[in-house]
Amino acid sequence: MLSIDTVRNVARQLGGIPTVVAIGLLVIVMGVGIDLGVHAFAPHAHVDGGFDPSEHMAHLIVVVGMALTLAGVVADGVRRQVRPTGSSADERSTRDAVR
């Protein structure tokens, strides 16, 4: 069971996530919820052995969320990139990809 301190720690760590990444993750969570609902509760009227259009739409929402998340991560990485001014390895950034 989650304690209040655990929830606060997670919220503090998520505070550094770029806005586009947070929106992408939210879209993924919503898409997975919709996908589970469509697969679990919707009547399955398969069209010619394929998926129902609502199932395709639910999967498309998840893919859009993944694209938003990836775009946010790449944009944040490009924004934070520190280009070395010299050729020495000591002058290069030592930041890790994980924050």
N, CA, C and O atoms as CSV, one atom per row, in Angstrom:
chain,resi,resn,atom,element,x,y,z
A,1,MET,N,N,0.841,-1.164,0.000
A,1,MET,CA,C,0.000,0.000,0.000
A,1,MET,C,C,0.893,1.235,0.000
A,1,MET,O,O,1.899,1.299,0.706
A,2,LEU,N,N,0.493,2.225,-0.820
A,2,LEU,CA,C,1.296,3.430,-0.933
A,2,LEU,C,C,1.099,4.330,0.275
A,2,LEU,O,O,-0.024,4.564,0.722
A,3,SER,N,N,2.189,4.817,0.783
A,3,SER,CA,C,2.100,5.769,1.885
A,3,SER,C,C,2.103,7.186,1.315
A,3,SER,O,O,2.396,7.384,0.136
A,4,ILE,N,N,1.787,8.140,2.129
A,4,ILE,CA,C,1.767,9.536,1.693
A,4,ILE,C,C,3.172,9.981,1.293
A,4,ILE,O,O,3.333,10.736,0.334
A,5,ASP,N,N,4.187,9.520,2.019
A,5,ASP,CA,C,5.561,9.885,1.671
A,5,ASP,C,C,5.956,9.338,0.309
A,5,ASP,O,O,6.652,10.015,-0.448
A,6,THR,N,N,5.525,8.127,-0.017
A,6,THR,CA,C,5.842,7.538,-1.314
A,6,THR,C,C,5.193,8.343,-2.423
A,6,THR,O,O,5.823,8.617,-3.444
A,7,VAL,N,N,3.941,8.723,-2.230
A,7,VAL,CA,C,3.243,9.525,-3.233
A,7,VAL,C,C,3.935,10.874,-3.406
A,7,VAL,O,O,4.077,11.355,-4.531
A,8,ARG,N,N,4.363,11.482,-2.318
A,8,ARG,CA,C,5.072,12.768,-2.414
A,8,ARG,C,C,6.405,12.619,-3.134
A,8,ARG,O,O,6.781,13.484,-3.926
A,9,ASN,N,N,7.126,11.530,-2.869
A,9,ASN,CA,C,8.401,11.306,-3.548
A,9,ASN,C,C,8.206,11.117,-5.044
A,9,ASN,O,O,8.970,11.655,-5.845
A,10,VAL,N,N,7.191,10.356,-5.425
A,10,VAL,CA,C,6.920,10.143,-6.847
A,10,VAL,C,C,6.522,11.457,-7.502
A,10,VAL,O,O,6.986,11.764,-8.600
A,11,ALA,N,N,5.674,12.235,-6.846
A,11,ALA,CA,C,5.252,13.527,-7.398
A,11,ALA,C,C,6.439,14.469,-7.551
A,11,ALA,O,O,6.510,15.215,-8.528
A,12,ARG,N,N,7.357,14.449,-6.617
A,12,ARG,CA,C,8.543,15.302,-6.684
A,12,ARG,C,C,9.423,14.890,-7.865
A,12,ARG,O,O,9.954,15.747,-8.571
A,13,GLN,N,N,9.578,13.589,-8.079
A,13,GLN,CA,C,10.394,13.119,-9.187
A,13,GLN,C,C,9.730,13.399,-10.529
A,13,GLN,O,O,10.420,13.691,-11.506
A,14,LEU,N,N,8.420,13.318,-10.593
A,14,LEU,CA,C,7.715,13.580,-11.842
A,14,LEU,C,C,7.651,15.065,-12.159
A,14,LEU,O,O,7.318,15.438,-13.284
A,15,GLY,N,N,7.956,15.902,-11.209
A,15,GLY,CA,C,7.926,17.339,-11.438
A,15,GLY,C,C,8.941,17.796,-12.468
A,15,GLY,O,O,8.763,18.856,-13.069
A,16,GLY,N,N,9.998,17.031,-12.690
A,16,GLY,CA,C,11.021,17.404,-13.650
A,16,GLY,C,C,10.761,16.903,-15.055
A,16,GLY,O,O,11.584,17.116,-15.946
A,17,ILE,N,N,9.641,16.245,-15.272
A,17,ILE,CA,C,9.325,15.717,-16.603
A,17,ILE,C,C,8.861,16.865,-17.494
A,17,ILE,O,O,8.032,17.670,-17.071
A,18,PRO,N,N,9.380,16.955,-18.720
A,18,PRO,CA,C,8.923,18.003,-19.641
A,18,PRO,C,C,7.419,17.889,-19.907
A,18,PRO,O,O,6.845,16.803,-19.825
A,19,THR,N,N,6.805,19.002,-20.219
A,19,THR,CA,C,5.357,19.061,-20.397
A,19,THR,C,C,4.870,18.138,-21.506
A,19,THR,O,O,3.865,17.448,-21.337
A,20,VAL,N,N,5.572,18.115,-22.640
A,20,VAL,CA,C,5.135,17.275,-23.761
A,20,VAL,C,C,5.215,15.794,-23.383
A,20,VAL,O,O,4.358,15.006,-23.782
A,21,VAL,N,N,6.222,15.420,-22.630
A,21,VAL,CA,C,6.342,14.031,-22.179
A,21,VAL,C,C,5.188,13.685,-21.242
A,21,VAL,O,O,4.596,12.611,-21.354
A,22,ALA,N,N,4.869,14.587,-20.325
A,22,ALA,CA,C,3.757,14.337,-19.406
A,22,ALA,C,C,2.440,14.205,-20.162
A,22,ALA,O,O,1.624,13.344,-19.834
A,23,ILE,N,N,2.224,15.048,-21.167
A,23,ILE,CA,C,1.005,14.945,-21.974
A,23,ILE,C,C,0.984,13.619,-22.727
A,23,ILE,O,O,-0.054,12.960,-22.798
A,24,GLY,N,N,2.129,13.224,-23.291
A,24,GLY,CA,C,2.206,11.950,-23.998
A,24,GLY,C,C,1.905,10.767,-23.091
A,24,GLY,O,O,1.197,9.840,-23.484
A,25,LEU,N,N,2.446,10.801,-21.873
A,25,LEU,CA,C,2.175,9.716,-20.928
A,25,LEU,C,C,0.703,9.684,-20.537
A,25,LEU,O,O,0.121,8.611,-20.377
A,26,LEU,N,N,0.110,10.849,-20.384
A,26,LEU,CA,C,-1.321,10.919,-20.069
A,26,LEU,C,C,-2.161,10.351,-21.213
A,26,LEU,O,O,-3.136,9.637,-20.977
A,27,VAL,N,N,-1.782,10.669,-22.447
A,27,VAL,CA,C,-2.500,10.133,-23.610
A,27,VAL,C,C,-2.349,8.615,-23.673
A,27,VAL,O,O,-3.307,7.915,-24.000
A,28,ILE,N,N,-1.164,8.100,-23.366
A,28,ILE,CA,C,-0.955,6.647,-23.353
A,28,ILE,C,C,-1.854,5.989,-22.311
A,28,ILE,O,O,-2.503,4.980,-22.589
A,29,VAL,N,N,-1.888,6.561,-21.115
A,29,VAL,CA,C,-2.721,5.981,-20.052
A,29,VAL,C,C,-4.194,6.008,-20.450
A,29,VAL,O,O,-4.915,5.031,-20.248
A,30,MET,N,N,-4.639,7.136,-21.020
A,30,MET,CA,C,-6.031,7.205,-21.470
A,30,MET,C,C,-6.300,6.198,-22.581
A,30,MET,O,O,-7.342,5.542,-22.587
A,31,GLY,N,N,-5.364,6.072,-23.525
A,31,GLY,CA,C,-5.535,5.120,-24.625
A,31,GLY,C,C,-5.582,3.687,-24.147
A,31,GLY,O,O,-6.375,2.891,-24.651
A,32,VAL,N,N,-4.744,3.345,-23.180
A,32,VAL,CA,C,-4.772,1.981,-22.629
A,32,VAL,C,C,-6.095,1.730,-21.914
A,32,VAL,O,O,-6.663,0.643,-22.022
A,33,GLY,N,N,-6.586,2.726,-21.188
A,33,GLY,CA,C,-7.880,2.583,-20.524
A,33,GLY,C,C,-9.009,2.388,-21.524
A,33,GLY,O,O,-9.873,1.530,-21.343
A,34,ILE,N,N,-8.991,3.194,-22.583
A,34,ILE,CA,C,-10.007,3.044,-23.627
A,34,ILE,C,C,-9.877,1.687,-24.307
A,34,ILE,O,O,-10.877,1.028,-24.589
A,35,ASP,N,N,-8.642,1.275,-24.569
A,35,ASP,CA,C,-8.399,-0.018,-25.223
A,35,ASP,C,C,-8.917,-1.167,-24.367
A,35,ASP,O,O,-9.561,-2.086,-24.873
A,36,LEU,N,N,-8.633,-1.110,-23.080
A,36,LEU,CA,C,-9.141,-2.160,-22.189
A,36,LEU,C,C,-10.668,-2.169,-22.166
A,36,LEU,O,O,-11.290,-3.231,-22.173
A,37,GLY,N,N,-11.263,-0.981,-22.139
A,37,GLY,CA,C,-12.715,-0.902,-22.151
A,37,GLY,C,C,-13.321,-1.430,-23.434
A,37,GLY,O,O,-14.339,-2.123,-23.407
A,38,VAL,N,N,-12.702,-1.106,-24.556
A,38,VAL,CA,C,-13.216,-1.576,-25.838
A,38,VAL,C,C,-13.104,-3.093,-25.935
A,38,VAL,O,O,-14.032,-3.760,-26.390
A,39,HIS,N,N,-11.978,-3.631,-25.510
A,39,HIS,CA,C,-11.797,-5.087,-25.613
A,39,HIS,C,C,-12.637,-5.844,-24.594
A,39,HIS,O,O,-13.065,-6.968,-24.856
A,40,ALA,N,N,-12.872,-5.246,-23.450
A,40,ALA,CA,C,-13.578,-5.959,-22.393
A,40,ALA,C,C,-15.098,-5.826,-22.487
A,40,ALA,O,O,-15.820,-6.789,-22.229
A,41,PHE,N,N,-15.586,-4.646,-22.854
A,41,PHE,CA,C,-17.016,-4.393,-22.729
A,41,PHE,C,C,-17.750,-4.186,-24.042
A,41,PHE,O,O,-18.965,-4.380,-24.096
A,42,ALA,N,N,-17.064,-3.804,-25.086
A,42,ALA,CA,C,-17.744,-3.542,-26.351
A,42,ALA,C,C,-18.083,-4.853,-27.044
A,42,ALA,O,O,-17.303,-5.804,-26.995
A,43,PRO,N,N,-19.238,-4.906,-27.687
A,43,PRO,CA,C,-19.558,-6.118,-28.457
A,43,PRO,C,C,-18.586,-6.243,-29.631
A,43,PRO,O,O,-18.301,-5.266,-30.323
A,44,HIS,N,N,-18.104,-7.416,-29.835
A,44,HIS,CA,C,-17.094,-7.634,-30.874
A,44,HIS,C,C,-17.770,-7.986,-32.182
A,44,HIS,O,O,-18.075,-9.148,-32.450
A,45,ALA,N,N,-18.000,-6.970,-32.987
A,45,ALA,CA,C,-18.542,-7.163,-34.322
A,45,ALA,C,C,-17.384,-7.017,-35.293
A,45,ALA,O,O,-17.213,-5.968,-35.914
A,46,HIS,N,N,-16.603,-8.056,-35.421
A,46,HIS,CA,C,-15.411,-7.994,-36.267
A,46,HIS,C,C,-15.810,-7.830,-37.726
A,46,HIS,O,O,-16.725,-8.490,-38.219
A,47,VAL,N,N,-15.114,-6.951,-38.391
A,47,VAL,CA,C,-15.372,-6.672,-39.786
A,47,VAL,C,C,-14.445,-7.551,-40.618
A,47,VAL,O,O,-13.235,-7.330,-40.650
A,48,ASP,N,N,-15.009,-8.537,-41.282
A,48,ASP,CA,C,-14.241,-9.447,-42.153
A,48,ASP,C,C,-13.021,-10.037,-41.456
A,48,ASP,O,O,-11.940,-10.089,-42.042
A,49,GLY,N,N,-13.177,-10.472,-40.241
A,49,GLY,CA,C,-12.088,-11.107,-39.514
A,49,GLY,C,C,-11.075,-10.133,-38.949
A,49,GLY,O,O,-10.104,-10.559,-38.323
A,50,GLY,N,N,-11.269,-8.835,-39.150
A,50,GLY,CA,C,-10.339,-7.836,-38.645
A,50,GLY,C,C,-10.848,-7.230,-37.349
A,50,GLY,O,O,-11.736,-7.773,-36.691
A,51,PHE,N,N,-10.277,-6.114,-37.006
A,51,PHE,CA,C,-10.688,-5.422,-35.795
A,51,PHE,C,C,-11.836,-4.471,-36.092
A,51,PHE,O,O,-11.995,-3.989,-37.214
A,52,ASP,N,N,-12.618,-4.217,-35.077
A,52,ASP,CA,C,-13.663,-3.214,-35.123
A,52,ASP,C,C,-12.983,-1.834,-35.205
A,52,ASP,O,O,-11.900,-1.665,-34.645
A,53,PRO,N,N,-13.585,-0.847,-35.884
A,53,PRO,CA,C,-12.950,0.484,-35.961
A,53,PRO,C,C,-12.677,1.114,-34.587
A,53,PRO,O,O,-11.718,1.872,-34.446
A,54,SER,N,N,-13.491,0.819,-33.585
A,54,SER,CA,C,-13.230,1.373,-32.255
A,54,SER,C,C,-11.948,0.797,-31.653
A,54,SER,O,O,-11.246,1.481,-30.908
A,55,GLU,N,N,-11.646,-0.454,-31.976
A,55,GLU,CA,C,-10.386,-1.047,-31.498
A,55,GLU,C,C,-9.193,-0.396,-32.181
A,55,GLU,O,O,-8.169,-0.150,-31.545
A,56,HIS,N,N,-9.321,-0.119,-33.465
A,56,HIS,CA,C,-8.251,0.580,-34.170
A,56,HIS,C,C,-8.036,1.973,-33.590
A,56,HIS,O,O,-6.898,2.416,-33.436
A,57,MET,N,N,-9.119,2.655,-33.271
A,57,MET,CA,C,-9.014,4.005,-32.722
A,57,MET,C,C,-8.318,3.983,-31.358
A,57,MET,O,O,-7.499,4.854,-31.061
A,58,ALA,N,N,-8.642,3.000,-30.542
A,58,ALA,CA,C,-7.999,2.895,-29.233
A,58,ALA,C,C,-6.499,2.652,-29.390
A,58,ALA,O,O,-5.695,3.229,-28.658
A,59,HIS,N,N,-6.128,1.813,-30.328
A,59,HIS,CA,C,-4.705,1.558,-30.563
A,59,HIS,C,C,-4.019,2.796,-31.123
A,59,HIS,O,O,-2.871,3.080,-30.784
A,60,LEU,N,N,-4.720,3.534,-31.981
A,60,LEU,CA,C,-4.152,4.749,-32.552
A,60,LEU,C,C,-3.891,5.796,-31.467
A,60,LEU,O,O,-2.891,6.511,-31.527
A,61,ILE,N,N,-4.771,5.892,-30.490
A,61,ILE,CA,C,-4.573,6.840,-29.391
A,61,ILE,C,C,-3.293,6.504,-28.624
A,61,ILE,O,O,-2.543,7.404,-28.247
A,62,VAL,N,N,-3.043,5.230,-28.396
A,62,VAL,CA,C,-1.819,4.820,-27.691
A,62,VAL,C,C,-0.590,5.160,-28.526
A,62,VAL,O,O,0.413,5.626,-27.986
A,63,VAL,N,N,-0.655,4.935,-29.827
A,63,VAL,CA,C,0.480,5.248,-30.704
A,63,VAL,C,C,0.739,6.752,-30.724
A,63,VAL,O,O,1.896,7.173,-30.719
A,64,VAL,N,N,-0.305,7.562,-30.746
A,64,VAL,CA,C,-0.134,9.023,-30.705
A,64,VAL,C,C,0.531,9.425,-29.385
A,64,VAL,O,O,1.405,10.292,-29.374
A,65,GLY,N,N,0.128,8.808,-28.281
A,65,GLY,CA,C,0.754,9.093,-26.995
A,65,GLY,C,C,2.233,8.725,-26.991
A,65,GLY,O,O,3.059,9.446,-26.433
A,66,MET,N,N,2.560,7.600,-27.616
A,66,MET,CA,C,3.971,7.201,-27.709
A,66,MET,C,C,4.772,8.206,-28.537
A,66,MET,O,O,5.902,8.545,-28.185
A,67,ALA,N,N,4.185,8.681,-29.639
A,67,ALA,CA,C,4.877,9.657,-30.482
A,67,ALA,C,C,5.086,10.980,-29.729
A,67,ALA,O,O,6.150,11.591,-29.832
A,68,LEU,N,N,4.077,11.417,-28.976
A,68,LEU,CA,C,4.219,12.633,-28.184
A,68,LEU,C,C,5.318,12.481,-27.131
A,68,LEU,O,O,6.127,13.386,-26.927
A,69,THR,N,N,5.333,11.332,-26.471
A,69,THR,CA,C,6.353,11.086,-25.449
A,69,THR,C,C,7.748,11.094,-26.063
A,69,THR,O,O,8.668,11.704,-25.517
A,70,LEU,N,N,7.904,10.425,-27.184
A,70,LEU,CA,C,9.206,10.391,-27.845
A,70,LEU,C,C,9.628,11.786,-28.304
A,70,LEU,O,O,10.786,12.171,-28.144
A,71,ALA,N,N,8.694,12.539,-28.871
A,71,ALA,CA,C,9.013,13.893,-29.319
A,71,ALA,C,C,9.427,14.769,-28.139
A,71,ALA,O,O,10.343,15.582,-28.261
A,72,GLY,N,N,8.761,14.609,-27.007
A,72,GLY,CA,C,9.128,15.383,-25.829
A,72,GLY,C,C,10.496,15.034,-25.294
A,72,GLY,O,O,11.251,15.914,-24.879
A,73,VAL,N,N,10.822,13.749,-25.300
A,73,VAL,CA,C,12.137,13.312,-24.822
A,73,VAL,C,C,13.236,13.835,-25.745
A,73,VAL,O,O,14.265,14.319,-25.275
A,74,VAL,N,N,13.019,13.738,-27.056
A,74,VAL,CA,C,14.023,14.217,-28.010
A,74,VAL,C,C,14.183,15.732,-27.904
A,74,VAL,O,O,15.304,16.241,-27.894
A,75,ALA,N,N,13.068,16.451,-27.826
A,75,ALA,CA,C,13.145,17.916,-27.720
A,75,ALA,C,C,13.860,18.335,-26.439
A,75,ALA,O,O,14.660,19.271,-26.455
A,76,ASP,N,N,13.583,17.657,-25.342
A,76,ASP,CA,C,14.252,17.981,-24.083
A,76,ASP,C,C,15.741,17.666,-24.168
A,76,ASP,O,O,16.569,18.423,-23.660
A,77,GLY,N,N,16.077,16.562,-24.803
A,77,GLY,CA,C,17.488,16.211,-24.959
A,77,GLY,C,C,18.246,17.211,-25.814
A,77,GLY,O,O,19.379,17.574,-25.500
A,78,VAL,N,N,17.612,17.658,-26.902
A,78,VAL,CA,C,18.245,18.652,-27.764
A,78,VAL,C,C,18.396,19.970,-27.025
A,78,VAL,O,O,19.421,20.641,-27.142
A,79,ARG,N,N,17.374,20.340,-26.264
A,79,ARG,CA,C,17.419,21.604,-25.518
A,79,ARG,C,C,18.502,21.581,-24.454
A,79,ARG,O,O,19.147,22.598,-24.199
A,80,ARG,N,N,18.705,20.433,-23.834
A,80,ARG,CA,C,19.680,20.332,-22.745
A,80,ARG,C,C,21.094,19.993,-23.211
A,80,ARG,O,O,22.030,19.971,-22.413
A,81,GLN,N,N,21.237,19.734,-24.481
A,81,GLN,CA,C,22.543,19.309,-24.982
A,81,GLN,C,C,23.571,20.416,-24.788
A,81,GLN,O,O,23.334,21.580,-25.110
A,82,VAL,N,N,24.720,20.016,-24.251
A,82,VAL,CA,C,25.814,20.957,-24.047
A,82,VAL,C,C,26.914,20.555,-25.012
A,82,VAL,O,O,27.468,19.459,-24.924
A,83,ARG,N,N,27.216,21.444,-25.919
A,83,ARG,CA,C,28.239,21.133,-26.915
A,83,ARG,C,C,29.613,21.517,-26.364
A,83,ARG,O,O,29.804,22.626,-25.864
A,84,PRO,N,N,30.552,20.600,-26.459
A,84,PRO,CA,C,31.898,20.918,-25.963
A,84,PRO,C,C,32.552,21.983,-26.835
A,84,PRO,O,O,32.392,21.979,-28.055
A,85,THR,N,N,33.288,22.891,-26.206
A,85,THR,CA,C,33.973,23.955,-26.936
A,85,THR,C,C,35.376,23.534,-27.342
A,85,THR,O,O,35.960,24.108,-28.261
A,86,GLY,N,N,35.914,22.541,-26.663
A,86,GLY,CA,C,37.258,22.084,-26.978
A,86,GLY,C,C,37.247,20.621,-27.360
A,86,GLY,O,O,36.192,19.990,-27.429
A,87,SER,N,N,38.419,20.094,-27.604
A,87,SER,CA,C,38.517,18.697,-28.008
A,87,SER,C,C,38.826,17.773,-26.829
A,87,SER,O,O,38.872,16.554,-26.988
A,88,SER,N,N,39.035,18.352,-25.658
A,88,SER,CA,C,39.388,17.553,-24.500
A,88,SER,C,C,38.158,16.855,-23.938
A,88,SER,O,O,37.073,17.433,-23.878
A,89,ALA,N,N,38.341,15.625,-23.533
A,89,ALA,CA,C,37.235,14.862,-22.944
A,89,ALA,C,C,36.819,15.434,-21.597
A,89,ALA,O,O,35.693,15.211,-21.152
A,90,ASP,N,N,37.722,16.174,-20.938
A,90,ASP,CA,C,37.399,16.767,-19.642
A,90,ASP,C,C,36.408,17.916,-19.772
A,90,ASP,O,O,35.716,18.251,-18.810
A,91,GLU,N,N,36.335,18.516,-20.946
A,91,GLU,CA,C,35.456,19.662,-21.142
A,91,GLU,C,C,34.041,19.252,-21.548
A,91,GLU,O,O,33.158,20.108,-21.609
A,92,ARG,N,N,33.803,17.991,-21.822
A,92,ARG,CA,C,32.499,17.524,-22.254
A,92,ARG,C,C,31.545,17.392,-21.076
A,92,ARG,O,O,31.963,17.281,-19.924
A,93,SER,N,N,30.264,17.406,-21.387
A,93,SER,CA,C,29.236,17.279,-20.354
A,93,SER,C,C,29.248,15.870,-19.785
A,93,SER,O,O,29.467,14.899,-20.508
A,94,THR,N,N,29.012,15.769,-18.498
A,94,THR,CA,C,28.964,14.453,-17.849
A,94,THR,C,C,27.553,14.083,-17.443
A,94,THR,O,O,27.369,13.182,-16.625
A,95,ARG,N,N,26.544,14.758,-17.995
A,95,ARG,CA,C,25.168,14.471,-17.638
A,95,ARG,C,C,24.758,13.085,-18.149
A,95,ARG,O,O,25.159,12.655,-19.230
A,96,ASP,N,N,23.970,12.423,-17.360
A,96,ASP,CA,C,23.398,11.152,-17.785
A,96,ASP,C,C,22.058,11.414,-18.436
A,96,ASP,O,O,21.461,12.475,-18.249
A,97,ALA,N,N,21.583,10.434,-19.207
A,97,ALA,CA,C,20.271,10.566,-19.838
A,97,ALA,C,C,19.170,10.462,-18.795
A,97,ALA,O,O,18.087,11.018,-18.980
A,98,VAL,N,N,19.434,9.759,-17.704
A,98,VAL,CA,C,18.431,9.587,-16.658
A,98,VAL,C,C,18.593,10.712,-15.653
A,98,VAL,O,O,19.698,11.032,-15.215
A,99,ARG,N,N,17.456,11.305,-15.299
A,99,ARG,CA,C,17.540,12.409,-14.340
A,99,ARG,C,C,17.231,11.921,-12.964
A,99,ARG,O,O,17.250,12.703,-12.013
